[in-house]
Amino acid sequence: MSNKLNIVLFGPPGAGKGTQSEFLIKQHGLVHLSTGELLRAEIKEETPLGMEAKELMDMGELVPDHVVIGMIRNCIEAHHNAPGFIFDGFPRTKAQAESLDSMLASKSEPITAMLALEVSESELVKRLLKRGETSGRADDKNEDVIRNRIREYEKKTAPLKDYYSAQGKYKGVNGVGTIAEITARLSSAIG
Ligand code: ADP
């Protein structure tokens, strides 16, 4: 058994993954890998990868699997001494989950648990439109784009609950409440 803690923080757009990651990082010294943040950094640098991703992100579509898998592979290799990782916004498709498992299997450091933040669609739309007032993110400003992101999640990402359940790793956590309440629920889910 590996003593590393590798957590997949899971949930639809606006569920609070970024906010709750901060606590998990502090509490457990984990390295935070957010594909959304990595992609936004590429856009800021105006790299070819960033330009390709921006078009899709602005429409609320997922970027291609090979793009995010490559980014995650580089980051895992760059942090091989980390006490563990928190994966935020990754994996989002079955192909991504399978790649992640094989990357970690080659290091004998499997995923410990998938913590899934559960929030209703009406609450998600409300939170994202509110975030759009200050985040500067084009994809948070338009309700059609927000609803498309939620559709993409339901179609391509939500099935990963079954993928991790089959491995006995899925843990659902109520994502509605104060930040501190949700943090406490995540802590007890980690055990
Ligand atoms: P949110 O938490 O609001 O979903 P993210 O920052 O995680 O925001 O993602 C923003 C956008 O970046 C997504 O809508 C998608 O276009 C792209 N993206 C992020 N992670 C992935 C991924 N693992 N696979 C494909 N696309 C991704």
Residues whose N, C-alpha, C, O or C-beta is under 5 A from the ligand:
A	BS01	ADP	P13 G14 T35 G36 E37 L56 M57 G60 E61 L62 V63 V68 G89 F90 P91 R92 R149
